[in-house]
Amino acid sequence: MIPLHSHPSGRHFLQIPGPSNVPDRVLRAIDNVTIDHRGPEFGELGRAVLSGMKKVFKTESHVIIYPASGTGAWEAALVNALSPGDKVLMAETGHFATLWKKMAVKLGLEVEFMDGDWRHGADADKVKARLQADTEHAIKAVCVVHNETATGVTSNIPAIRKAIDAAKHPALLMVDTISSLGSIDYRHDEWGVDVTVSGSQKGLMLPPGLSFNAVSAKALAASESARLPRSYWDWKEMIAINAKGYFPYTPATNLLYGLYEALDMLFSEGLDNVFARHDRFGEATRRAVRAWGLEILCKNPAEYSSVLTAVIMPEGHSADAFRKTVLTHFNMSLGQGLSKLSDKVFRIGHLGDLNDLTLCGTLAGIEMGLDKAGVPHRKGGVQAAMDYLAGSAAAPAVKAA
Ligand SMILES: *Cc1c(COP(=O)(O)O)cnc(C)c1O
């Protein structure tokens, strides 16, 4: 068949904050024959990816892999550790925190939602005050989104842990790292997190379809008496059979091939280098945004996200019309504003498989798009980013011959 439209040359720029660009190596790995998930080869693969994921979460405890989107892993965290009517304290950081809260309500939990302005992270002082007031220990869990993908704000998880400890409160700490794991430093054990939730399609550079729980001994003990109904998500059967590298139901075998490859890429670059690379991209992007004279949504520089930057559109201009211009003319997808930020912000994803030039191309597409869409701005954003990238130390992209 003759195509009605010519194929756009060059690669599509997928600069939304997840799904992120999937590296060729990962795509090639996924393109292998599906094997018997009860056969001997599979056990080796299962053990390798489970142990690799422990290194990424920085935990000695259990990691669970579900064939599910991140939303499934949210549900798994709640239903394994809690009982109907349990009180949970959740922080309103943005759209994703709000979705997790809605899920908790649907599951029959009693949620106290600490309100936020969608421009700051979770407030550790508020958590501490609220827990200190809960002398009966009615609150069973504190839930925080590490990197709020709707706003580009990263919450300080060690500060939340300290707040819980200062209040001498036994609540479990649950953290959503769906958009931060593999891009921003995260330490499940050291930070005393009980359940960490994550997903495959953001920092881990995989297609959507896998999600994760990292589970502390305390969370596992809580699951013994927790009474929310659960079956598919049950940690117990998973952990028992995972010991030999197998799963209680058919796993997403081909995505696990991809995970094996992605883990190899992350470890060969070195997790600390991966985090430093993302920090540089975040800083370069913010310099571009400031040079354009536009406003960054995140108000607290200590909470700037290294995964994405949300940019406020000038009054009277549509963020969605601008994104459409960029897609039409430059074949690049930028993230849309979600729920109350709809049409008011656009989000620049700078996570996963990208390098200095990918970022420069992304920022060039935005600068040209601002011009084409008639959005008031100053020129020189790309130049500001280039000056920073060329002048700031980074691990060599390619080893010298
Ligand atoms: C993407 C995302 C989710 C939702 O994950 P799905 O895979 O779409 O179910 C939840 N929380 C955060 C922080 C996210 O970035």
PDBQT file of the ligand as one rigid body, heavy atoms in Angstrom, charges set to zero:
ROOT
HETATM    1  C1  LIG A 501       3.638   7.337  35.583  1.00  0.00    +0.000 C 
HETATM    2  C2  LIG A 501       3.356   7.452  37.037  1.00  0.00    +0.000 A 
HETATM    3  C3  LIG A 501       2.345   6.723  37.668  1.00  0.00    +0.000 A 
HETATM    4  C4  LIG A 501       1.380   5.851  36.905  1.00  0.00    +0.000 C 
HETATM    5  O1  LIG A 501       1.989   4.748  36.347  1.00  0.00    +0.000 OA
HETATM    6  P1  LIG A 501       1.212   3.902  35.229  1.00  0.00    +0.000 P 
HETATM    7  O2  LIG A 501       2.277   2.992  34.693  1.00  0.00    +0.000 OA
HETATM    8  O3  LIG A 501       0.689   4.877  34.237  1.00  0.00    +0.000 OA
HETATM    9  O4  LIG A 501       0.115   3.148  35.898  1.00  0.00    +0.000 OA
HETATM   10  C5  LIG A 501       2.202   6.842  39.034  1.00  0.00    +0.000 A 
HETATM   11  N1  LIG A 501       3.007   7.644  39.753  1.00  0.00    +0.000 NA
HETATM   12  C6  LIG A 501       3.970   8.381  39.186  1.00  0.00    +0.000 A 
HETATM   13  C7  LIG A 501       4.823   9.258  40.034  1.00  0.00    +0.000 C 
HETATM   14  C8  LIG A 501       4.177   8.303  37.816  1.00  0.00    +0.000 A 
HETATM   15  O5  LIG A 501       5.139   9.055  37.240  1.00  0.00    +0.000 OA
ENDROOT
TORSDOF 0
